[in-house]
Amino acid sequence: MVSHSGLITVIERACRKAGPRLRRDFNEVQQLQVSRKGPADFVSMADKRAEDTLIEELQKARPDWGFLVEERGQIAGDPDKPRWIIDPLDGTTNFLHGIPHFCMSIAVEDPHGSQG
């Protein structure tokens, strides 16, 4: 069994690391509405950057855990250990349209059942 309070600390630390960049990207979305590439490409990159940061931070804390992530799919870990389930930009449509209702979603799946 994994300590919930320890996991909350790890998750919070990872989100605090990824959050500032995601907020900066959100503030730039409005300016991209008229760009040639379009805002969708930018949002996809913001999503990937947040995902990269979350994976990096969570791997530091639990290097033997696997991942199930939106962009990359599954990243193998020890099958007897829990794995992280991540949506780094939950609410992409809102983000894309400049609506400030989005979040990073992180869950832990234990091989013996979900934990939180």
C-alpha positions in Angstrom: 0.0 0.0 0.0 1.3 3.4 -0.9 1.1 6.4 1.5 -1.5 8.8 0.3 0.1 11.8 2.0 3.4 11.0 0.4 1.8 10.7 -3.0 0.0 14.1 -2.6 3.4 15.7 -1.8 5.0 14.2 -4.9 2.1 15.1 -7.1 1.9 18.7 -5.8 5.6 19.2 -6.3 5.4 18.0 -9.9 2.4 20.2 -10.6 4.1 23.2 -9.1 7.0 22.6 -11.4 4.9 22.2 -14.6 2.3 24.9 -13.7 4.1 28.2 -14.3 5.0 27.2 -17.8 1.5 26.1 -18.5 0.2 29.4 -17.2 2.6 31.4 -19.4 1.5 29.3 -22.4 -2.2 30.0 -21.5 -1.5 33.7 -21.5 0.0 33.5 -25.0 -2.9 31.6 -26.5 -4.9 34.8 -27.1 -2.1 36.2 -29.2 -1.8 33.1 -31.3 -5.4 33.2 -32.5 -4.2 35.1 -35.6 -0.9 33.3 -36.1 -0.1 31.3 -39.3 0.5 28.1 -37.4 -2.6 28.6 -35.3 -3.3 28.1 -31.7 -3.9 24.3 -31.9 -0.2 23.6 -32.7 0.8 25.8 -29.8 -1.6 24.1 -27.4 -0.3 20.7 -28.4 3.2 21.9 -27.6 2.1 23.3 -24.3 0.5 19.9 -23.5 3.7 18.1 -24.4 5.9 20.4 -22.4 3.7 20.0 -19.3 3.7 16.2 -19.8 7.5 16.2 -20.1 7.9 18.1 -16.9 5.4 16.0 -15.0 7.1 12.7 -16.1 10.5 14.1 -15.2 9.4 15.1 -11.7 7.4 12.0 -11.0 10.2 9.8 -12.2 12.6 11.5 -9.7 10.3 10.5 -6.9 9.3 7.0 -8.0 11.8 5.8 -10.7 10.5 2.3 -10.9 6.8 3.3 -11.5 5.3 3.2 -15.0 3.1 5.8 -16.7 0.0 6.0 -18.8 0.1 9.4 -20.5 -2.0 11.2 -23.1 0.7 11.9 -25.7 3.1 9.0 -25.3 0.8 6.2 -24.2 2.3 3.7 -21.9 5.8 4.0 -20.4 6.9 0.7 -18.8 7.8 0.4 -15.2 8.0 -2.4 -12.7 4.7 -4.3 -13.2 4.5 -5.0 -9.4 4.6 -1.2 -8.7 1.9 1.4 -9.2 1.8 3.6 -12.3 1.0 7.2 -12.9 -1.9 8.1 -15.1 -1.5 11.7 -16.4 -3.5 14.1 -18.5 -1.2 17.1 -18.4 -3.7 19.5 -19.9 -7.2 18.4 -18.9 -9.6 20.9 -20.5 -7.7 21.5 -23.8 -10.7 23.1 -25.5 -11.0 25.6 -22.7 -7.3 26.3 -22.8 -7.4 26.8 -26.6 -10.3 29.3 -26.4 -8.8 31.3 -23.5 -11.2 30.0 -20.9 -9.3 29.6 -17.6 -10.9 26.3 -16.6 -8.3 23.6 -17.2 -6.0 21.5 -14.9 -3.4 18.8 -14.8 -4.9 15.5 -13.8 -2.7 12.9 -12.1 -3.9 9.5 -10.7 -2.1 6.5 -9.3 -3.1 3.0 -10.3 -1.9 0.3 -8.0 -1.5 -3.1 -9.6 -4.0 -4.2 -7.0 -6.5 -1.4 -7.6 -6.7 2.4 -7.9 -5.4 4.5 -5.1 -6.5 8.0 -5.8 
